[in-house]
Amino acid sequence: MEENSAMAVINTNLTSLASQQNLKKSQSSLATSMERLSSGLRINSAKDDAAGQGIANRMQANINAHSTIARGINDGISLMQTAEGGLDSINEMLQRGRELAVQAATGTLSDSDRTAIQNEFIQIREQIDYISKNTEAFGKTPLAPLPPEAPADQLGSVQSIRNIDPKIGQSQSSGLIPLGFIPADAQSFQMTIDSFSQNDDIQVFTRDGKHLIGTHPSAGSAWSSTTNPSESVQSVTELENKVFTESNGFSSGANYDDSFLLDGATFFDTANPQSISYNGINLTYSGDGNALGSNVETLKIDNITEPLFVMVVGEGVFKIDQFEWRDAPTPALSPISEPVNIVTGASVGDSVKTITIEPSPSDSETLGVAGVNLSQQASASDALSLFDQAIKKIDGYRSQYGALTNRFEGAIENHRQQEISMSAAQSRIQDADYAVETASMVKAQILQQAGTSVLAQANQIPQNVLSLLS
């Protein structure tokens, strides 16, 4: 006889348990639908769609990057617009300066007329420098001078005077290799030598070959070594070949120039030395006293504005009795222009991409008009080419900013479009479809109501067993 599987029981109401399970499912579905409808998101936690949640999160990072990059590029455009406004003002100043140069070059003007013109140009030059240093945006000064270069410690194989041992009071050999070079940040350099009755002379040169202090290479014994004939010089050509070498720190193609030479062979007086000025540098020299029986030479250099090579050449042996200087005080901080990197790409997984806004230094020194002199007719004529070059440089800066602004505007449009496209793609993955979710909610609500009703009836089934006991 087959056992009946539909037993009449009280302890375990299988129908009620099945109804409860289905009711829980409909409750969960209803809760999910209501959560999605209330948040607007299909994915509210990783359990909803683990892969989709990761993809949507990466998309959100890219969307944020596109928006932020667009704002940063707009800041770059604002920086360039500020700089171009300053350049426009400087261009007007240069145009006026050129107009003054044309006026000063006219032969009908008197010296007092040109002095008045020069005074006006001085005001123009100061205004150019003011605009250059005070045109500022986002803490940047794009028109200010470039950072000053740190003075070198070595030129060729020649060391700065800071790094050499002058061997004070010791005998040493003269020669065609500089003792050292005086850097542009040194001050009040002083040197005294004793040539021991031999004709050994101090020589001072610039890097490009200008002979400032000493004796001309045609002076005979001053450039003739008795102990080492290979160290002798008898002509300008020989001096250029033996002294003006890159190993000695001189510029490539340096040529001998004695137009500024304070020639020691023509005078000697340690009590009243003679002085010259070159490029703002003041040099004071006692001259060569060998012809008068004196072995001592003194040299003093103030306001050093460029590297100077110091040599002692001659018949053989000398000693240094004084060799000292002071370091220039640290200059006051002033605005400088530096490159500005603008981020143009920062997608997830990629390296940061940037475009550099190059500096456009527009101070009078960089533009080449700081030394313009309109007080003389000849120098006024020469100034025209300087103004032309300065205006050309300003035009180049403005052209650079204009091209870069157009590029940045195109980049902004591209990022905006990418942000829109990426947002649409993210929406398809992450956002809730209200038509679908509303239908799911209605379905879950109906199942909820039906499940509740059925569960109530299922809970009444055990009571039917009581009829068997009556």
Secondary structure by P-SEA (a helix, b strand, c coil): cccccccccccccaaaaaaaaaaaaaaaaaaaaaaaaaaccccccccccaaaaaaaaaaaaaaaaaaaaaaaaaaaaaaaaaaaaaaaaaaaaaaaaaaaaaaaacccccaaaaaaaaaaaaaaaaaaaaaaaccccccccccccccccccccccccccccccccccccbbbbbcccccccccccccbbbbbbbccccbbbbbbbccccccccccccccccccccccccccccccaaaaaacccccccccccbbbbbcccccccccccccccccccccccbbbbbccccccccccbbbbbbccccbbbbbbbbccbbbbbccccccccccccccbbbbbbbbbcccccccccccccccccccccccccccccccccaaaaaaaaaaaaaaaaaaaaaaaaaaaaaaaaaaaaaaaaaaaaaaaaaaaaccccaaaaaaaaaaaaaaaaaaaaaaaaaaaaaaaaaaaaac
